[in-house]
């Protein structure tokens, strides 16, 4: 059901039935390592390219989720997922492997919530019984495409962020007799916001206005107060973007408890890891949500959360042509079905 101008309400409360989360060696040393299902000690993961290793991350996460739910690929009606590599080829090649009818999507680092929103909408309206959705990124593959190969050793400014090596997926299903599981209750679809920034080493600053715009739209459409949620978490704004978003929301009149306003890119790594402004990548919000945050909800730490994944919709080509950076954010509210 449409509510307000850009939000959906899921009256049938689709269930997040099972998840799969895979990661790399840097994540294995991070703050949330225990919330990953599988962690690799090598960025190559037995492959001869970083892009092929990226595909392995996705395939493993999908297989883990299927095993947890005790179903097979043929039981899944649709696979909705994406990544950051040109033409989302790692995800498409993983779809070649799992042979599930496939929607390949690209929302940059907002892809995780774009996929969850679409999956929830389809399930809510009885368009499928099971959907597999998620997002992923690989540090070395993404850095090679958008900046410099890691072997180059180029120095980054303090505003830069560290691309996550990880994949997070979830199986969304109909809510039939499901208890003590997280469910999706609404989604707010963001608009493209471009404030004229051009620095690819300050993604957080570029994405902050889009995050603030979507969060503001969510509370306007849903007609609830920020205190309704136990946690409002952005995808991968990092330190710069997170602080900027909080300031923008405060200036807009939204009073959010700063202790309940967090960022996945600031949660995933330890303070002594050299990630500059924090973590980023399409795998950032997907691994933190489908691993850590849902585990926390099941343990009773949170009853209601709002996850706002943010994405910078640039490409190597647009950067070379001196385009500014268009950004977007999508929000999904998740509650425990008690």
Buried (B, 14 or more C-beta within 10 A) or exposed (E): EEEBEBBBBBEBBBBBBBBBBBBBBBBBEBBBBEBBBBBBEEBBBEBEEBBBBBBBBBBBBBBBBBEBBEBEBEBBBBBBBBBBBEEBBBBBBBBEBBEBEBBBBBBBBBBBBBBBBBBBBBBBBEEBEBBBBBBBBBBBBBBBBBBEEBEEEEEBEEBBBBBBBBBBBBBBBBBEEBEEBBBBBBBBBBEEBBBEBEEBBBBBBBBBBBBBBBBBBBBBBBEBEBEEBBBBBBBBBBBBBBBBBBEBBEEEEBEBEEEBBBBBBBBBBEEEBEBBBBBBBBBBBBBBBBBBBBBBBEEEEBBBBBBBBBBBBBBEEBBEEEEBBBBBBBBBBBBBBE
